[in-house]
């Protein structure tokens, strides 16, 4: 009988994060914001802020949209409604600019849930 080690995707991402650079690091941070959505809003905020900072050097609008969505949700969960709305409206503007109707619907949903 062989014992298997159950390593979660989250654990793998956390191990890869310190060595990651550039766009790879942003992808990992975005994935971590999603992975921690139901576990820990404070971690979502931590990873999201790092991701947004790195995104300033890129044109990765899809990753920015994901991170803004998760930040909107996380701030709502910790009762920081204005910050949640700020991220939601920033996401909405981005999705209008990129003509991403699916993400636009998500932004509107997040904004509505916050209100």
N, C-alpha and C positions, 0 to 999 in steps of 0.2 A: 504494500500500500504506500503510495506516494502522497506526501502532504504538499498541498499547493499553497503558495503565499497569495493571499488576496490583497493585491495592491490596487487601490482605486485610481481612477483617472485624476482625481484631485491631488493625490499623493505624488503621482508622476509629474503633474504640472508644477507642484511646489518644489520638487527636486530639480526640475529643469530651469526654473525661473532665475536663480542666481547667475547661471552661466549664459543665459540667452542674451542676445543683442538685437538691436534694431527692430525690424518688423516681426521677427520671431518672438521677441519679448512682448511686443504689443498684442500679438495673437494669444500668447499664454495669459497675459493679464486680462484680456477680454474673456477668455474661457474661464478664468478663475472667478470673474464677477458673476458669470452665469452659474458656475458650480456652487458658489457660496450663497446664492439667492435665498434658499430656504434654510440655510444653516446659520449664517452670521452676517447681518447687514453691515456691521462695522468693517468686516473684512472686504465686503463688496466695495465699500467706500474707499478703503485703503488701496485696493488693487485698481479701482476705477480712476482715482486721482493720479496714480502713477501712469496708467495707460493714457489718460488725457494729456498729461505733460509730454509724454513721448510722441503722441500724435501731432503735436505742434510742428514737428519736423517732417510730416508726411502729408499725403493727400488721400489717406485711407478713410473715406467717408463711411463705408459700411462698418468698419470697426468702431469708429467714433459713435455711430448710431447705436450699436450694441451697448457700448459702455455708458452712454448717456441714458439709455433705457434702464439699465440696471441701477445706475445711480439715482434716477428718479424714483424707482421702486424702493431702494434701500433707505433713502432719506424719508420717504413716506412712512416706512416701517418704524423709524425712530422718532416720528412726530416732528420732523423738521420740514414742514409743509412748504414754506416759501422756497427753500433750497430744492426740494423735490420739483416744484413747479418750474423753477429756473432751468433745471436740467431737462424737464419735459418740453418746455417751449423751445429750448435750444435744439433738442432733437427734432421737434416739429419743423423748425426753420430749415434744418439740414435736409430733412426728407422732402420738403417742398422743392428745395434747390436741386436735389438729385432725382426728383420725380420717382421716388420709391414709395409707391402707394401702400404696400404691405407694412413697411416700417412707419409710414405716416399714420396708419390705423393704430399701430401699437403706441405711438406717441400720444395720439388722442385718447386712447384707452388709459394710459398711465396718468395723463393730465386729469381726465374725468374721475379716475379712482382717487386721486389726491384731493380733488375738490370734495 
